[in-house]
Structures are given as C-alpha cells and as structure tokens.
Amino acid sequence: MFLINYETIYILKPDATEQVNLSILNYYKKFIKIKGGKNISVQHRGRRHLSYNVKHYYDGIYIQMNYQATGELIRLLEKSMRFNVNIIRYLTTKNSSLNSITFES
C-alpha cells in the first residue's frame, strides 16, 4: 500500500462556536487515523477574511491538516466534508516533496 503526503485545508463557517470547531477538527483527525492515515498534523490557522464571498460568508475559520494517506482515504474524506454543513470550502493537494511516498506493509 502506498501512502502519499497530502495537505487538506478546509474553511469553517465563521458563526460556528469554538466547541463546534474543536469537535469538527477532532472528528476529521480521528477519521484519518481510523481509515489508515499516518503522521497527522493539524494547525488551526484562525479566522481570516475571504477574497470573495462563499455561500454568503466573507470570513472563515481556516484549518490545515498534513498527513500521509491513500487515494481511497482522500475520496472518503472529501465526501464527508462535502456533506458537512459547517464546512464552506475544502481543498486537498498532494505534497510534492521527494520523500512523499511511503510503503506500508
């Protein structure tokens, strides 16, 4: 099994409470771990102004996650984020570092 380095940034609604933010953050961290992801690092980037309004919001709370995972895990993660009403945008990118592929036995 190949594990590739990924980075997912998602934007939460600015009117969500801190408790909701932490529960979403912990949910996705556990989700990645349960589905076989490794080396999970989460950074709370804080509230920022959006360049343009997204779903009638001008601000958002940015969360950045770096981890190693398979393509199947990414598909499941993005499907879950698509249906989460508190997430207004998300983007997953593959990190192009030289050590990005790990063999899992």
Rosetta blueprint (number, residue, H / E / L):
1 M L
2 F E
3 L E
4 I E
5 N E
6 Y E
7 E E
8 T E
9 I E
10 Y E
11 I E
12 L E
13 K L
14 P L
15 D L
16 A L
17 T L
18 E H
19 Q H
20 V H
21 N H
22 L H
23 S H
24 I H
25 L H
26 N H
27 Y H
28 Y H
29 K H
30 K H
31 F H
32 I H
33 K H
34 I H
35 K L
36 G L
37 G L
38 K E
39 N E
40 I E
41 S E
42 V E
43 Q E
44 H E
45 R E
46 G E
47 R E
48 R E
49 H E
50 L E
51 S E
52 Y E
53 N E
54 V E
55 K L
56 H L
57 Y E
58 Y E
59 D E
60 G E
61 I E
62 Y E
63 I E
64 Q E
65 M E
66 N E
67 Y E
68 Q E
69 A E
70 T L
71 G H
72 E H
73 L H
74 I H
75 R H
76 L H
77 L H
78 E H
79 K H
80 S H
81 M H
82 R H
83 F L
84 N L
85 V L
86 N L
87 I E
88 I E
89 R E
90 Y E
91 L E
92 T E
93 T E
94 K E
95 N L
96 S L
97 S L
98 L L
99 N L
100 S L
101 I E
102 T E
103 F E
104 E L
105 S L
